[in-house]
Amino acid sequence: MLVDHDRRRQGAYDRDPAFGHADRPSALRRFLGGSPAGVFLRLLFLSVLVGAFLSMLGLTPGRLFWHAYDSVRALAEIAVTQLHDVTGWVVAGAVIVVPLWLLSRLFAATR
């Protein structure tokens, strides 16, 4: 179905309530995707289903939070360890590279 979304042009379907387009949905209804009561009931139903499923698995909101917290903390520890390793590699490489670069610049300046 092709619909003209240009608000400057209004056809017969915009003026005649028989076409069902006379009332445009409010910004709240467009944002929520339907009436607030309908959205609330759908979210409530889905929350009950997901809560029952998690309960069958033995998961609680507290356990989920602490699992996420532990995961983020472990990733941060890995990142710090890797940064420490990379910093050591940079320093070890710089001990060799910087003096060689300095010698090459000194010999290039004497030409």
N, CA, C and O atoms as a GROMACS GRO file, in nm:
protein
  444
    1MET      N    1   0.084  -0.117   0.000
    1MET     CA    2   0.000   0.000   0.000
    1MET      C    3   0.088   0.123   0.000
    1MET      O    4   0.178   0.135   0.084
    2LEU      N    5   0.066   0.212  -0.091
    2LEU     CA    6   0.141   0.335  -0.099
    2LEU      C    7   0.070   0.445  -0.022
    2LEU      O    8  -0.050   0.465  -0.038
    3VAL      N    9   0.145   0.515   0.062
    3VAL     CA   10   0.087   0.620   0.143
    3VAL      C   11   0.171   0.744   0.123
    3VAL      O   12   0.294   0.738   0.126
    4ASP      N   13   0.105   0.857   0.104
    4ASP     CA   14   0.175   0.985   0.090
    4ASP      C   15   0.195   1.043   0.229
    4ASP      O   16   0.098   1.077   0.297
    5HIS      N   17   0.320   1.055   0.273
    5HIS     CA   18   0.349   1.102   0.408
    5HIS      C   19   0.373   1.252   0.414
    5HIS      O   20   0.410   1.304   0.519
    6ASP      N   21   0.353   1.323   0.304
    6ASP     CA   22   0.373   1.467   0.302
    6ASP      C   23   0.254   1.534   0.370
    6ASP      O   24   0.142   1.525   0.321
    7ARG      N   25   0.278   1.601   0.483
    7ARG     CA   26   0.168   1.660   0.561
    7ARG      C   27   0.110   1.785   0.494
    7ARG      O   28   0.001   1.829   0.529
    8ARG      N   29   0.183   1.841   0.399
    8ARG     CA   30   0.131   1.961   0.332
    8ARG      C   31   0.016   1.927   0.239
    8ARG      O   32  -0.071   2.011   0.214
    9ARG      N   33   0.013   1.805   0.188
    9ARG     CA   34  -0.094   1.763   0.098
    9ARG      C   35  -0.192   1.677   0.175
    9ARG      O   36  -0.153   1.578   0.237
   10GLN      N   37  -0.317   1.714   0.172
   10GLN     CA   38  -0.419   1.635   0.240
   10GLN      C   39  -0.521   1.588   0.137
   10GLN      O   40  -0.582   1.668   0.066
   11GLY      N   41  -0.537   1.459   0.131
   11GLY     CA   42  -0.633   1.402   0.038
   11GLY      C   43  -0.765   1.376   0.107
   11GLY      O   44  -0.786   1.417   0.221
   12ALA      N   45  -0.853   1.307   0.038
   12ALA     CA   46  -0.985   1.277   0.092
   12ALA      C   47  -0.975   1.187   0.214
   12ALA      O   48  -1.057   1.198   0.305
   13TYR      N   49  -0.875   1.100   0.218
   13TYR     CA   50  -0.863   1.010   0.331
   13TYR      C   51  -0.827   1.081   0.459
   13TYR      O   52  -0.855   1.030   0.567
   14ASP      N   53  -0.764   1.201   0.450
   14ASP     CA   54  -0.728   1.276   0.571
   14ASP      C   55  -0.848   1.352   0.628
   14ASP      O   56  -0.853   1.377   0.749
   15ARG      N   57  -0.942   1.390   0.543
   15ARG     CA   58  -1.055   1.470   0.588
   15ARG      C   59  -1.175   1.385   0.629
   15ARG      O   60  -1.258   1.430   0.707
   16ASP      N   61  -1.183   1.265   0.578
   16ASP     CA   62  -1.301   1.181   0.600
   16ASP      C   63  -1.270   1.077   0.707
   16ASP      O   64  -1.183   0.992   0.687
   17PRO      N   65  -1.340   1.082   0.823
   17PRO     CA   66  -1.312   0.984   0.928
   17PRO      C   67  -1.346   0.841   0.887
   17PRO      O   68  -1.303   0.746   0.953
   18ALA      N   69  -1.421   0.824   0.779
   18ALA     CA   70  -1.455   0.688   0.735
   18ALA      C   71  -1.332   0.612   0.690
   18ALA      O   72  -1.331   0.488   0.692
   19PHE      N   73  -1.228   0.684   0.648
   19PHE     CA   74  -1.106   0.618   0.602
   19PHE      C   75  -1.018   0.574   0.719
   19PHE      O   76  -0.925   0.496   0.698
   20GLY      N   77  -1.045   0.621   0.841
   20GLY     CA   78  -0.969   0.577   0.957
   20GLY      C   79  -0.837   0.650   0.977
   20GLY      O   80  -0.758   0.609   1.063
   21HIS      N   81  -0.811   0.754   0.902
   21HIS     CA   82  -0.684   0.826   0.915
   21HIS      C   83  -0.704   0.966   0.972
   21HIS      O   84  -0.610   1.046   0.970
   22ALA      N   85  -0.822   0.997   1.022
   22ALA     CA   86  -0.849   1.132   1.068
   22ALA      C   87  -0.766   1.165   1.192
   22ALA      O   88  -0.716   1.277   1.204
   23ASP      N   89  -0.750   1.071   1.283
   23ASP     CA   90  -0.674   1.095   1.406
   23ASP      C   91  -0.538   1.030   1.392
   23ASP      O   92  -0.527   0.908   1.377
   24ARG      N   93  -0.435   1.110   1.397
   24ARG     CA   94  -0.300   1.055   1.394
   24ARG      C   95  -0.262   1.018   1.537
   24ARG      O   96  -0.303   1.087   1.631
   25PRO      N   97  -0.184   0.912   1.556
   25PRO     CA   98  -0.146   0.874   1.692
   25PRO      C   99  -0.058   0.981   1.757
   25PRO      O  100   0.018   1.050   1.689
   26SER      N  101  -0.070   0.992   1.888
   26SER     CA  102   0.009   1.090   1.960
   26SER      C  103   0.156   1.048   1.961
   26SER      O  104   0.191   0.936   1.927
   27ALA      N  105   0.238   1.142   2.002
   27ALA     CA  106   0.382   1.114   2.008
   27ALA      C  107   0.411   1.002   2.109
   27ALA      O  108   0.500   0.920   2.087
   28LEU      N  109   0.336   1.000   2.218
   28LEU     CA  110   0.356   0.894   2.319
   28LEU      C  111   0.321   0.758   2.262
   28LEU      O  112   0.395   0.662   2.282
   29ARG      N  113   0.209   0.749   2.190
   29ARG     CA  114   0.170   0.621   2.131
   29ARG      C  115   0.270   0.577   2.025
   29ARG      O  116   0.302   0.459   2.014
   30ARG      N  117   0.321   0.672   1.946
   30ARG     CA  118   0.422   0.636   1.846
   30ARG      C  119   0.549   0.588   1.913
   30ARG      O  120   0.611   0.492   1.867
   31PHE      N  121   0.589   0.654   2.022
   31PHE     CA  122   0.712   0.615   2.092
   31PHE      C  123   0.696   0.476   2.155
   31PHE      O  124   0.786   0.393   2.144
   32LEU      N  125   0.583   0.452   2.220
   32LEU     CA  126   0.562   0.324   2.288
   32LEU      C  127   0.530   0.211   2.192
   32LEU      O  128   0.556   0.095   2.222
   33GLY      N  129   0.472   0.244   2.077
   33GLY     CA  130   0.433   0.142   1.981
   33GLY      C  131   0.291   0.094   2.003
   33GLY      O  132   0.257  -0.016   1.959
   34GLY      N  133   0.209   0.172   2.069
   34GLY     CA  134   0.071   0.136   2.096
   34GLY      C  135   0.021   0.213   2.215
   34GLY      O  136   0.086   0.306   2.263
   35SER      N  137  -0.094   0.174   2.263
   35SER     CA  138  -0.150   0.243   2.379
   35SER      C  139  -0.067   0.209   2.503
   35SER      O  140  -0.016   0.098   2.515
   36PRO      N  141  -0.055   0.304   2.596
   36PRO     CA  142   0.024   0.276   2.717
   36PRO      C  143  -0.025   0.154   2.794
   36PRO      O  144   0.056   0.076   2.844
   37ALA      N  145  -0.157   0.135   2.805
   37ALA     CA  146  -0.210   0.020   2.878
   37ALA      C  147  -0.175  -0.110   2.807
   37ALA      O  148  -0.136  -0.208   2.871
   38GLY      N  149  -0.188  -0.112   2.675
   38GLY     CA  150  -0.154  -0.232   2.598
   38GLY      C  151  -0.007  -0.267   2.609
   38GLY      O  152   0.030  -0.384   2.625
   39VAL      N  153   0.078  -0.165   2.601
   39VAL     CA  154   0.223  -0.188   2.613
   39VAL      C  155   0.256  -0.238   2.753
   39VAL      O  156   0.338  -0.329   2.769
   40PHE      N  157   0.192  -0.180   2.854
   40PHE     CA  158   0.216  -0.224   2.991
   40PHE      C  159   0.179  -0.371   3.009
   40PHE      O  160   0.255  -0.447   3.069
   41LEU      N  161   0.064  -0.411   2.956
   41LEU     CA  162   0.021  -0.550   2.969
   41LEU      C  163   0.114  -0.645   2.895
   41LEU      O  164   0.145  -0.754   2.946
   42ARG      N  165   0.160  -0.606   2.777
   42ARG     CA  166   0.254  -0.692   2.703
   42ARG      C  167   0.385  -0.706   2.779
   42ARG      O  168   0.439  -0.816   2.790
   43LEU      N  169   0.437  -0.594   2.832
   43LEU     CA  170   0.562  -0.601   2.909
   43LEU      C  171   0.544  -0.683   3.036
   43LEU      O  172   0.635  -0.757   3.074
   44LEU      N  173   0.431  -0.670   3.101
   44LEU     CA  174   0.404  -0.749   3.222
   44LEU      C  175   0.401  -0.898   3.189
   44LEU      O  176   0.460  -0.978   3.262
   45PHE      N  177   0.335  -0.936   3.082
   45PHE     CA  178   0.327  -1.075   3.041
   45PHE      C  179   0.465  -1.130   3.008
   45PHE      O  180   0.502  -1.240   3.052
   46LEU      N  181   0.543  -1.054   2.929
   46LEU     CA  182   0.678  -1.100   2.894
   46LEU      C  183   0.768  -1.109   3.017
   46LEU      O  184   0.851  -1.199   3.027
   47SER      N  185   0.751  -1.016   3.111
   47SER     CA  186   0.831  -1.020   3.234
   47SER      C  187   0.801  -1.146   3.314
   47SER      O  188   0.892  -1.207   3.369
   48VAL      N  189   0.674  -1.184   3.322
   48VAL     CA  190   0.636  -1.307   3.393
   48VAL      C  191   0.698  -1.428   3.325
   48VAL      O  192   0.751  -1.517   3.392
   49LEU      N  193   0.691  -1.434   3.191
   49LEU     CA  194   0.748  -1.547   3.119
   49LEU      C  195   0.900  -1.557   3.140
   49LEU      O  196   0.952  -1.664   3.169
   50VAL      N  197   0.970  -1.445   3.124
   50VAL     CA  198   1.116  -1.446   3.141
   50VAL      C  199   1.153  -1.476   3.285
   50VAL      O  200   1.248  -1.549   3.310
   51GLY      N  201   1.078  -1.420   3.382
   51GLY     CA  202   1.105  -1.447   3.522
   51GLY      C  203   1.087  -1.594   3.556
   51GLY      O  204   1.166  -1.651   3.631
   52ALA      N  205   0.982  -1.657   3.501
   52ALA     CA  206   0.960  -1.800   3.525
   52ALA      C  207   1.072  -1.883   3.465
   52ALA      O  208   1.118  -1.979   3.527
   53PHE      N  209   1.116  -1.846   3.344
   53PHE     CA  210   1.225  -1.919   3.279
   53PHE      C  211   1.354  -1.907   3.360
   53PHE      O  212   1.424  -2.007   3.381
   54LEU      N  213   1.386  -1.786   3.405
   54LEU     CA  214   1.507  -1.767   3.485
   54LEU      C  215   1.498  -1.841   3.618
   54LEU      O  216   1.597  -1.894   3.667
   55SER      N  217   1.378  -1.844   3.676
   55SER     CA  218   1.358  -1.916   3.801
   55SER      C  219   1.380  -2.066   3.781
   55SER      O  220   1.437  -2.132   3.868
   56MET      N  221   1.336  -2.119   3.668
   56MET     CA  222   1.359  -2.261   3.640
   56MET      C  223   1.507  -2.290   3.627
   56MET      O  224   1.552  -2.400   3.660
   57LEU      N  225   1.585  -2.194   3.580
   57LEU     CA  226   1.730  -2.212   3.567
   57LEU      C  227   1.803  -2.183   3.698
   57LEU      O  228   1.924  -2.206   3.709
   58GLY      N  229   1.730  -2.135   3.798
   58GLY     CA  230   1.792  -2.106   3.927
   58GLY      C  231   1.864  -1.973   3.930
   58GLY      O  232   1.950  -1.951   4.015
   59LEU      N  233   1.830  -1.883   3.840
   59LEU     CA  234   1.893  -1.752   3.836
   59LEU      C  235   1.806  -1.649   3.904
   59LEU      O  236   1.683  -1.651   3.894
   60THR      N  237   1.871  -1.559   3.976
   60THR     CA  238   1.800  -1.448   4.040
   60THR      C  239   1.860  -1.318   3.989
   60THR      O  240   1.970  -1.318   3.933
   61PRO      N  241   1.789  -1.207   4.006
   61PRO     CA  242   1.846  -1.079   3.963
   61PRO      C  243   1.980  -1.048   4.030
   61PRO      O  244   2.070  -0.992   3.968
   62GLY      N  245   1.993  -1.086   4.157
   62GLY     CA  246   2.119  -1.063   4.227
   62GLY      C  247   2.233  -1.143   4.166
   62GLY      O  248   2.343  -1.091   4.147
   63ARG      N  249   2.206  -1.270   4.135
   63ARG     CA  250   2.310  -1.352   4.072
   63ARG      C  251   2.347  -1.298   3.935
   63ARG      O  252   2.465  -1.296   3.899
   64LEU      N  253   2.248  -1.255   3.858
   64LEU     CA  254   2.278  -1.198   3.726
   64LEU      C  255   2.365  -1.072   3.739
   64LEU      O  256   2.460  -1.054   3.663
   65PHE      N  257   2.331  -0.986   3.837
   65PHE     CA  258   2.409  -0.865   3.857
   65PHE      C  259   2.553  -0.898   3.895
   65PHE      O  260   2.647  -0.843   3.838
   66TRP      N  261   2.571  -0.989   3.991
   66TRP     CA  262   2.706  -1.022   4.035
   66TRP      C  263   2.785  -1.094   3.927
   66TRP      O  264   2.907  -1.078   3.918
   67HIS      N  265   2.717  -1.174   3.845
   67HIS     CA  266   2.786  -1.239   3.734
   67HIS      C  267   2.834  -1.134   3.633
   67HIS      O  268   2.947  -1.142   3.583
   68ALA      N  269   2.750  -1.037   3.604
   68ALA     CA  270   2.790  -0.929   3.512
   68ALA      C  271   2.904  -0.848   3.573
   68ALA      O  272   3.000  -0.812   3.504
   69TYR      N  273   2.894  -0.819   3.703
   69TYR     CA  274   3.000  -0.744   3.772
   69TYR      C  275   3.132  -0.820   3.768
   69TYR      O  276   3.236  -0.761   3.737
   70ASP      N  277   3.129  -0.949   3.798
   70ASP     CA  278   3.251  -1.030   3.795
   70ASP      C  279   3.309  -1.038   3.654
   70ASP      O  280   3.431  -1.037   3.637
   71SER      N  281   3.224  -1.045   3.553
   71SER     CA  282   3.272  -1.050   3.415
   71SER      C  283   3.342  -0.921   3.376
   71SER      O  284   3.449  -0.924   3.315
   72VAL      N  285   3.283  -0.807   3.411
   72VAL     CA  286   3.344  -0.678   3.379
   72VAL      C  287   3.475  -0.663   3.455
   72VAL      O  288   3.574  -0.613   3.401
   73ARG      N  289   3.477  -0.706   3.580
   73ARG     CA  290   3.599  -0.696   3.660
   73ARG      C  291   3.711  -0.784   3.602
   73ARG      O  292   3.827  -0.742   3.597
   74ALA      N  293   3.676  -0.906   3.558
   74ALA     CA  294   3.776  -0.994   3.498
   74ALA      C  295   3.830  -0.935   3.368
   74ALA      O  296   3.950  -0.942   3.342
   75LEU      N  297   3.742  -0.875   3.288
   75LEU     CA  298   3.789  -0.810   3.164
   75LEU      C  299   3.882  -0.693   3.195
   75LEU      O  300   3.981  -0.672   3.126
   76ALA      N  301   3.850  -0.616   3.300
   76ALA     CA  302   3.937  -0.504   3.339
   76ALA      C  303   4.073  -0.555   3.385
   76ALA      O  304   4.175  -0.496   3.352
   77GLU      N  305   4.075  -0.664   3.460
   77GLU     CA  306   4.203  -0.721   3.504
   77GLU      C  307   4.285  -0.769   3.386
   77GLU      O  308   4.406  -0.751   3.383
   78ILE      N  309   4.219  -0.832   3.288
   78ILE     CA  310   4.290  -0.877   3.168
   78ILE      C  311   4.347  -0.757   3.093
   78ILE      O  312   4.461  -0.761   3.045
   79ALA      N  313   4.268  -0.650   3.082
   79ALA     CA  314   4.314  -0.531   3.011
   79ALA      C  315   4.434  -0.469   3.080
   79ALA      O  316   4.529  -0.428   3.013
   80VAL      N  317   4.431  -0.462   3.213
   80VAL     CA  318   4.543  -0.404   3.287
   80VAL      C  319   4.667  -0.491   3.271
   80VAL      O  320   4.778  -0.439   3.255
   81THR      N  321   4.650  -0.622   3.276
   81THR     CA  322   4.763  -0.713   3.259
   81THR      C  323   4.824  -0.698   3.120
   81THR      O  324   4.947  -0.693   3.105
   82GLN      N  325   4.739  -0.690   3.019
   82GLN     CA  326   4.790  -0.674   2.882
   82GLN      C  327   4.859  -0.539   2.865
   82GLN      O  328   4.962  -0.531   2.799
   83LEU      N  329   4.804  -0.435   2.924
   83LEU     CA  330   4.868  -0.303   2.918
   83LEU      C  331   5.004  -0.307   2.985
   83LEU      O  332   5.100  -0.247   2.936
   84HIS      N  333   5.014  -0.377   3.097
   84HIS     CA  334   5.143  -0.391   3.165
   84HIS      C  335   5.243  -0.464   3.077
   84HIS      O  336   5.359  -0.424   3.068
   85ASP      N  337   5.199  -0.572   3.011
   85ASP     CA  338   5.287  -0.646   2.922
   85ASP      C  339   5.332  -0.561   2.804
   85ASP      O  340   5.450  -0.560   2.769
   86VAL      N  341   5.238  -0.490   2.742
   86VAL     CA  342   5.272  -0.408   2.625
   86VAL      C  343   5.367  -0.296   2.667
   86VAL      O  344   5.459  -0.263   2.592
   87THR      N  345   5.345  -0.237   2.783
   87THR     CA  346   5.435  -0.132   2.831
   87THR      C  347   5.576  -0.188   2.848
   87THR      O  348   5.674  -0.121   2.814
   88GLY      N  349   5.587  -0.307   2.901
   88GLY     CA  350   5.720  -0.370   2.915
   88GLY      C  351   5.784  -0.394   2.780
   88GLY      O  352   5.905  -0.375   2.765
   89TRP      N  353   5.705  -0.436   2.680
   89TRP     CA  354   5.760  -0.457   2.546
   89TRP      C  355   5.809  -0.326   2.486
   89TRP      O  356   5.913  -0.322   2.420
   90VAL      N  357   5.734  -0.217   2.508
   90VAL     CA  358   5.774  -0.086   2.454
   90VAL      C  359   5.906  -0.042   2.516
   90VAL      O  360   5.995   0.005   2.446
   91VAL      N  361   5.918  -0.057   2.646
   91VAL     CA  362   6.041  -0.016   2.714
   91VAL      C  363   6.159  -0.102   2.669
   91VAL      O  364   6.268  -0.050   2.644
   92ALA      N  365   6.138  -0.234   2.659
   92ALA     CA  366   6.246  -0.323   2.615
   92ALA      C  367   6.289  -0.289   2.473
   92ALA      O  368   6.409  -0.288   2.442
   93GLY      N  369   6.193  -0.262   2.386
   93GLY     CA  370   6.227  -0.227   2.249
   93GLY      C  371   6.294  -0.091   2.241
   93GLY      O  372   6.386  -0.072   2.161
   94ALA      N  373   6.248   0.003   2.323
   94ALA     CA  374   6.306   0.138   2.320
   94ALA      C  375   6.452   0.138   2.366
   94ALA      O  376   6.529   0.222   2.322
   95VAL      N  377   6.490   0.045   2.453
   95VAL     CA  378   6.628   0.035   2.498
   95VAL      C  379   6.721   0.008   2.380
   95VAL      O  380   6.836   0.052   2.379
   96ILE      N  381   6.672  -0.065   2.282
   96ILE     CA  382   6.753  -0.097   2.164
   96ILE      C  383   6.732   0.005   2.052
   96ILE      O  384   6.828   0.051   1.991
   97VAL      N  385   6.607   0.040   2.025
   97VAL     CA  386   6.573   0.122   1.909
   97VAL      C  387   6.620   0.266   1.924
   97VAL      O  388   6.677   0.322   1.830
   98VAL      N  389   6.597   0.328   2.039
   98VAL     CA  390   6.630   0.470   2.055
   98VAL      C  391   6.780   0.495   2.042
   98VAL      O  392   6.818   0.588   1.970
   99PRO      N  393   6.869   0.418   2.106
   99PRO     CA  394   7.012   0.443   2.084
   99PRO      C  395   7.055   0.421   1.938
   99PRO      O  396   7.137   0.497   1.886
  100LEU      N  397   7.001   0.318   1.872
  100LEU     CA  398   7.034   0.298   1.731
  100LEU      C  399   6.985   0.414   1.645
  100LEU      O  400   7.056   0.457   1.554
  101TRP      N  401   6.866   0.464   1.671
  101TRP     CA  402   6.814   0.579   1.597
  101TRP      C  403   6.902   0.702   1.622
  101TRP      O  404   6.934   0.776   1.529
  102LEU      N  405   6.941   0.723   1.748
  102LEU     CA  406   7.025   0.837   1.781
  102LEU      C  407   7.160   0.828   1.710
  102LEU      O  408   7.209   0.928   1.657
  103LEU      N  409   7.221   0.708   1.708
  103LEU     CA  410   7.348   0.690   1.636
  103LEU      C  411   7.332   0.716   1.487
  103LEU      O  412   7.417   0.778   1.424
  104SER      N  413   7.221   0.668   1.429
  104SER     CA  414   7.201   0.688   1.285
  104SER      C  415   7.182   0.836   1.254
  104SER      O  416   7.227   0.883   1.150
  105ARG      N  417   7.118   0.910   1.341
  105ARG     CA  418   7.099   1.055   1.319
  105ARG      C  419   7.232   1.129   1.333
  105ARG      O  420   7.260   1.223   1.259
  106LEU      N  421   7.314   1.086   1.430
  106LEU     CA  422   7.444   1.149   1.448
  106LEU      C  423   7.533   1.126   1.327
  106LEU      O  424   7.601   1.218   1.281
  107PHE      N  425   7.534   1.002   1.274
  107PHE     CA  426   7.617   0.974   1.157
  107PHE      C  427   7.562   1.042   1.031
  107PHE      O  428   7.639   1.078   0.942
  108ALA      N  429   7.434   1.060   1.023
  108ALA     CA  430   7.374   1.128   0.907
  108ALA      C  431   7.404   1.277   0.913
  108ALA      O  432   7.415   1.340   0.808
  109ALA      N  433   7.416   1.334   1.032
  109ALA     CA  434   7.442   1.478   1.045
  109ALA      C  435   7.586   1.510   1.011
  109ALA      O  436   7.614   1.624   0.973
  110THR      N  437   7.680   1.416   1.022
  110THR     CA  438   7.821   1.443   0.991
  110THR      C  439   7.848   1.441   0.843
  110THR      O  440   7.955   1.486   0.802
  111ARG      N  441   7.759   1.393   0.760
  111ARG     CA  442   7.783   1.391   0.616
  111ARG      C  443   7.769   1.524   0.554
  111ARG      O  444   7.786   1.538   0.433
   0.00000   0.00000   0.00000
